């Protein structure tokens, strides 16, 4: 039985070999008996098959080696995730937004509350002027009298309040512009 399988295999091999040898894609119509024409047709067929196979192999290799660009849209992107993606895909990552974060000022509003003295009339220039005008002459005033040092204390408080207001406003502007 092993002999028959071997014989069949050999017969099949010879048949395939003969078919390949006589395979002619460019046979003339009507068939020609010219030996030279038949050899040219067989040669053209073999050349065509070789070039076609090379083209297919080249196409397959190119297709496998080319990187395909895939567009993925990520919603609700955090800064940490964006930084990771930027490191991973520095050449191809694109962000259609103009900015990847929102300034704090767009969703946070702070209302600072200052000490009540900063909004009282006691730190106004008019109050200091009133105390100065109501005090007795310098030679009759005691150093411990409030009317002597009071106006300067209120002016100092006024300057501190203005300074704190300016500092807080500047820091709020800086904070609101941060992301």
C-alpha positions in Angstrom: 0.0 0.0 0.0 2.9 2.4 0.7 4.1 1.8 -2.8 0.8 2.9 -4.3 0.8 6.2 -2.3 4.4 6.8 -3.4 3.5 6.1 -7.0 0.4 8.4 -6.8 2.5 11.1 -5.3 5.2 10.7 -8.1 2.4 10.7 -10.7 0.8 13.8 -9.2 4.2 15.6 -9.1 4.9 14.8 -12.8 1.4 16.0 -13.7 1.9 19.3 -11.8 5.3 19.7 -13.3 4.0 19.2 -16.9 1.1 21.6 -16.3 3.5 24.3 -15.1 5.8 23.6 -18.0 3.0 23.9 -20.5 1.1 26.7 -18.8 0.6 29.4 -21.4 -1.3 32.6 -20.6 -0.5 34.2 -23.9 -1.5 31.5 -26.3 -2.4 32.9 -29.7 -5.8 32.6 -31.3 -5.9 30.6 -33.5 -3.3 28.3 -32.1 0.1 28.4 -33.9 2.4 25.5 -34.7 5.4 27.8 -34.9 7.9 26.5 -32.2 9.5 29.9 -31.8 6.1 31.6 -31.1 5.2 29.0 -28.6 8.5 29.4 -26.8 8.0 33.2 -26.7 4.5 32.7 -25.2 5.7 30.3 -22.5 8.6 32.6 -21.7 6.2 35.6 -21.5 3.9 33.6 -19.2 6.8 32.6 -16.9 8.1 36.2 -16.8 4.6 37.5 -16.1 4.1 35.1 -13.3 7.5 35.9 -11.7 6.9 39.7 -12.0 3.3 39.3 -10.7 4.5 37.2 -7.7 7.3 39.8 -7.0 4.7 42.6 -7.1 2.4 40.7 -4.7 5.3 40.1 -2.3 6.3 43.7 -2.5 2.8 44.9 -1.9 2.4 42.5 1.1 5.7 43.6 2.6 4.8 47.3 2.1 1.3 46.8 3.6 2.7 45.0 6.7 5.5 47.5 7.2 3.5 50.7 6.8 2.1 52.2 10.0 -1.6 52.9 9.8 -2.8 56.2 11.4 -5.8 55.6 13.5 -7.7 58.6 14.8 -9.0 58.3 18.3 -11.0 61.1 20.0 -10.6 61.3 23.7 -13.2 63.2 25.7 -12.6 64.6 29.1 -8.8 64.6 28.8 -6.8 65.3 31.9 -3.5 67.1 31.8 -1.8 64.0 33.1 -3.3 61.8 30.3 -2.5 64.5 27.7 1.1 64.6 28.8 1.4 60.8 28.6 -0.1 60.7 25.1 2.2 63.5 24.0 5.2 61.5 25.2 3.9 58.3 23.5 2.9 59.9 20.2 4.9 63.2 19.8 4.7 63.3 16.0 1.0 62.4 15.4 -0.9 63.6 18.5 -3.1 66.6 17.7 -5.4 68.5 19.9 -8.1 70.4 18.1 -8.8 72.6 21.1 -7.0 75.8 21.6 -6.1 74.9 25.1 -6.2 71.7 27.1 -7.1 73.3 30.4 -9.5 75.9 31.6 -8.4 78.9 33.6 -9.6 78.9 37.1 -11.4 82.2 36.5 -13.9 80.5 34.2 -15.4 78.3 37.0 -14.2 79.8 40.3 -15.1 83.1 41.7 -13.6 84.1 45.1 -15.1 86.9 47.2 -12.5 88.0 49.7 -13.8 89.4 53.0 -11.7 92.0 54.6 -11.7 93.1 58.2 -14.5 95.4 59.0 -12.1 98.2 59.9 -11.1 98.4 56.2 -14.6 99.5 55.3 -15.3 101.8 58.2 -15.2 105.5 58.3 -12.5 105.6 60.9 -9.8 105.0 58.3 -11.0 107.7 56.0 -9.0 110.9 55.6 -11.9 113.0 56.8 -11.9 111.2 60.2 -8.2 111.8 60.7 -8.6 115.4 59.7 -11.5 115.8 62.2 -9.4 114.4 65.1 -6.5 116.8 64.1 -8.8 119.8 64.0 -10.5 118.9 67.3 -7.4 118.5 69.4 -6.1 121.3 71.6 -2.9 123.2 70.8 0.3 121.2 71.0 1.5 122.8 74.2 -1.7 121.8 76.0 -1.9 118.2 74.7 -0.4 115.2 76.6 1.5 112.5 74.7 -0.9 109.9 76.1 -3.9 111.8 74.7 -5.5 109.7 71.8 -6.0 112.8 69.7 -2.2 113.2 69.5 -1.3 109.8 67.9 -4.8 108.7 66.8 -4.7 110.3 63.3 -1.4 108.6 62.5 -2.7 105.3 63.7 -5.8 105.6 61.5 -3.7 106.6 58.5 -1.5 103.7 59.0 -4.5 101.4 59.2 -5.8 103.0 56.0 -2.5 102.2 54.2 -2.5 98.6 55.5 -6.1 98.1 54.2 -5.2 99.6 50.8 -2.1 97.4 50.6 -3.9 94.2 51.5 -6.7 95.0 49.0 -4.1 95.6 46.3 -2.2 92.4 47.1 -5.4 90.3 47.2 -6.6 91.8 43.9 -3.3 91.1 42.2 -3.2 87.6 43.5 -6.8 86.9 42.4 -5.9 88.1 38.9 -2.9 85.7 38.9 -5.0 82.9 40.3 -7.9 83.3 37.8 -5.5 83.2 34.9 -3.8 79.9 36.0 -5.0 76.6 34.7 
